[in-house]
Amino acid sequence: MTEQDNKEKILTALEMKSLVKQKVYDQTFQVFNLLKELLQEIVDEYNAEIQVKDPRVSFEYKERSQFEVELKVAGDLLIFSMHSNIFEFDRNHSVWKLNYVKDNPIYSFCGIINVYNFLADSFKYNRLEDLGYLISRLFVNIENHFFVEGKRQQEYLYNNFPDLVISKEKLKDIILRIIIYAIDFDLLVPPYDNVKIASVAQLNEKVEFHKMKTGKRLGFKFNSDDVS
């Protein structure tokens, strides 16, 4: 193979992969914008029907940046974050077992929308040591096919990658399920040994409770977890 042949092969592969990734990015960004619209609709709809007249028991929507928005649900804060890059799955991932991907590997390139669950007070009181959890991530490919990973107690509901195409109805259902999971899992008391020591600085600054690392232990596991 000549140097010119190598050059043409490199340029062809680079152009094709770049084009695929750009199209996947565009698809994912459209889905993320639809997600923003749905979050705002949910906030308006649910706030209008909440019976408890307490501003602390409400829904709040906020755009943090072009690729990140938050939904406050009473004491919970859900952060939806779209990654600006496009990813391919490692060879051990289950998507490579699908004929859909085997027959056309470009379908393996996906954009990702991550959903994190934090305590709203962690941000309100600037508790930098508090923990948040990735409770779900949504993968979108060039055909607008998608699947959801992470947020399940048993089996996944949206895992049929070859057949599932994103829609407003499906996306809203995913959001509502995420909200339900966030509400259902409560804050656990930290182990005594983890908080039995406090520094003089913490006490003098009167922030001993704010410095205590706080986070919810959620009842789900990722595919990569070793414990079943």
N, C-alpha and C positions, 0 to 999 in steps of 0.2 A: 504494500500500500504506500503510495507516494505521500509526500508532505501536503500536497494540494488535496488529495483524498482525505487525509486526516483533518485538514482545515475545514473542508466542506461538511464532514461528519460532525465535527464539533459545533460548527455554526448552526447546522440543521437541528441538532439535538437541543442546543441552547435556546434557539428561537421557539421550538415547539414547546419545551418545558416552560419557558417564560410566558408564552401565550396561555398555556393551560393554567398556570398559577394565577395569572392576572384575571382570567375568567372566573376561577374559583373565588378569588378575593371579591370580585364584583358580586357574585351570588351571595357570599357570606355577608357582605355589607348590606345588601338588600334585606336579608333575613334579619340582621341586627336592627335596621331601621323599622322594620315591621314589628319587631319585639318592643322597640321604644313606644310605638303607637299603641300597642296592646297594653303595655304597662300603664300608660296614661289613662286609657279607657277603663282599666280595672280599678285604678285609684278613684276615678270619678264615680264609677258604678257602685263600688263597695262603700265608699264614704257616704254616699247618699242613703244607704240602707242600714248603716250601723246604728243600733238602738242606744248604745251607751254614749251619752253625751259627755265625753271626756276627750280633750285633744290628744291625750297620750295614747288613746286607743283609736288609732286611725291609720290610714295609708298615706304615704308621701312619696312622690316621685321626684328625682333630681338627676340632671345630667352632669356628670363629673367631668367628662371630656367627650371627644368625638367617638371614642371607642369604649366608653365606660359610663354606665348609669347605675343608679341605686334605687331600690324600692324599700322604704321603711314600712314595716308591718308591726305596729305597736313597738315592742322591745327588740324586735329583730331587724337587722339590716341585710338585705340581699343585694349583692353587687354583681351586675352582669357585665362581663368584660370580653370584648372581641379582640383576639390577637391579630395584629396587623400582618403577620406572616402566614404562609401556607405550609402545611406539614404533610409528610408521608408517614405511614405507619411502619414500625419496625417489622422485620420478617417473622417475628414470633406472634404478632397480633392476629386475632381470629379473623380479621377481614380478609386475610390472604387465603383463607380456606373457601371463600365464596367464589363461585364461578363468575359472578358479576365482575369481580376485580381481577380474577385470573385471566379472563378473556380480554379485558381492556384495563391495563394497569393505571392508566391516567385517572380512573375513577377512585384510586386510592388517595389522591391528593385532596386534602380537606382543609377548610377553614375551621376555626374553633371559637366557640363562645363559652366561656367559663362562668359558672355561677358560684359565688362565695357567700357563706352565711357568717355574719358577725353579730355581736350584740351592739345595739344602737348606742348604748352608753359608752362602749369602747371608744367611739369617735367623739361623742359629746364631751367626755371628760378627758380626752386625749390619753387614754391608757395604752401606751405604746407596746406594753408587754402582753396585751390580750391577744387571744388566738381567734382566727377565723378558719372556716373549713370549706374546702371545695366540695360542694354537694352535688354538682352536676356539670357535665360538659356536653355541648351539642356540636356534632361534626356535620359539615355541609360540603358536598362535592360539586363538581362542574355541572352535573345534571340536576342540581337542587335536591338530590337524594340526601337523606340524613339518618343519623341514629344518635341515641342519647346514651351516655355512659355515666355510671357512678351512683346516681340517686335512686337506689332501690333497696328494699329490705329482703326481697326474695329474687325474683327474676326480673329482667328488664321488660318494659312494656314497648318501648320504641327501639327495637333492635333489628328490625328487618330491613337492613340497608339496601338490598337490591330493589325493594318494592316501595319503600316509604319516600314520598315526595313532600317537601315542606308545604304547609298551607297555613292560613290564618287560624283555622279551627284547631289544627294539631298543635300549633305553637302556643295558642292560648291554653289548651289543655295541659301542656308541659309546664307553663308558668304557674298555673293554679296548683298543680301537683307539687311543684317546688315550694310554693307558699305553705301548703298543708304540711309538708315534711318539716319545714322550718318551725312552724307553730307547734307541732306535736312534740318536738324534742326540747326538753327543758334544761335549764342550767343546773349542773351538778355541783355539790359542795366539793371543793378541792380536797385532796388527801391532807390530813393534819400535818404530816411531816413536810409537805411542800410549802407550808405557810407559817411554820412555828417560829421562824427567825425573821426579825425585821431589823434593819439598820437604824442607827441614830439619825442619819440623814432623812430616812423615810419618815420617822416619827416627828422630827423637827419640822419637816415640810408639811406635816399633817396630810400626807397622801398615802399612808400605809395601805389603805384598801385599794386605792387606784393603782398602786404599783404591783399588787398581787395579780399574777397572771390568771386571767379568766377566760373561759371558753366553754362552749357546749360540746358534750360528747354525743355524737349523732349515731343513730342506729342503722348504719349502712356501711357497706364495704365496697372498695373498688375491685375490679377484676384482678388487679395485681396483688391484693392482700393474700397472705399465706393462710390465714385462719379462716375456715369455712363456718 
